[in-house]
């Protein structure tokens, strides 16, 4: 269990160091997660049982990780109220862009696969 948790933290650390050293506009933990995924794919795709158990334990308690973010939101309610319109616009535009991109990607993949009419 300690080895699996250490592996997760080392991947996060390597991702953080790489993101800062290379000046990438990508969060270090995301880069670490990509590194972990590539490592798992190179090993055959299936994670070791110990790593899967640690990941499941973290996912079961994921709600606890939102407590600090929720406290931050409550502490800055006045700032959020002043910026409500731009935040709402950004959320709406981002959602529409994600839906549109997903639709276009799905259509292109279906067309490339030779599936049903994807137009």
N, C-alpha and C positions, 0 to 999 in steps of 0.2 A: 504494500500500500504506500509506503514511504517512497519507494522507487518510482512508482507511477506518478505520485504527486510531484516529486522532484523533476520528472521528465516534463510535466506540464509547465512547471515554473521555469525550467531551463529554456524551453521553447519560447515562453513569453519573454524571458530576459534576452535571448538571442534576437528575437524580433524587435524588441525595444532598442537594443544597441544598434542593430542594422538600420532601423528607421531613422534614428538620430544621426548615425555616422554618414549615411547616404543622403540625408535631408529629404527623405521620402514623405509625401503628404499622406501617409498611411499610418494608422496607429500601430505601435509595436506589438500589442497583443494580437491584432489581426494578422500581422506578418508572422508572428509565432504560430498562430493557428494554421496558416498556410503551410508553414514549415512542418508542423506536425502531420498535416494531411498528406503532404508529399512523402514524408517518412513512412507513414502507414501504407500508402499506396505502393511504395517501393518494396515493402515487406510482404505484400500480398493483399492488403486491404482490410483484413480483420484485425482489430486491436487485441492486444493481449488481455486476458481475463481480468488481470489486476487493474489495468488502465481503464477498462470498461466499467469495473466496479467503482473506481474513484470518480469517473465521469458521471455515472448514474447518481452517486451520492451528492455531487455538486449540483446536478440538475434538480434533484429532489428538494434542495434547499436554495434554489435560485431566487425565490421570492425575498429571502433575507438580504440579498445583494441590492435590492431596490430601495431598502430603507434609507441609506444615506442620500440617495438621489431624491427621494420623496421629502426628506428633511430640507434639502437644498431648495426644492421648489417652494415649500412652505415659507422658508426664510426670505425668498425673493418674490413673493406674490405681487408686491407693488410694481416691481420691474416688469414682471410678466403681464400685468394688467396694462401698463403703458405701451407695451410692445405686442399687444394681442393681435392687432390687424396684420402686421408683418409675419408673425409666427403662424397665424391661421393661413395666410396666403402661401407661405413656404410649405406648410404641411399639405395643403390642397394641391399645389403645383407638383410637389414631390410624389404624391400619391398618383396623380394623373399621369405623370411621366413614367412611373414604375409600371402602371397598368398598361400604358401604351407600348412601352418597351417589351413587356412580357408578351403582349399580343403579337407584336411584330416578330419577335424571336420564335414564338411558337409556330406562327405561320411559315416562317422560313425553314424551320426544322422539319415541319410536316412536309413541306414541298421537297426538301432535299431527301427526305426518307421515302418519298413517293407515296405518301398517304393519300387520304381523301382530299377533296378540293379544299385548299387552304387559303383561298382568296376571299 
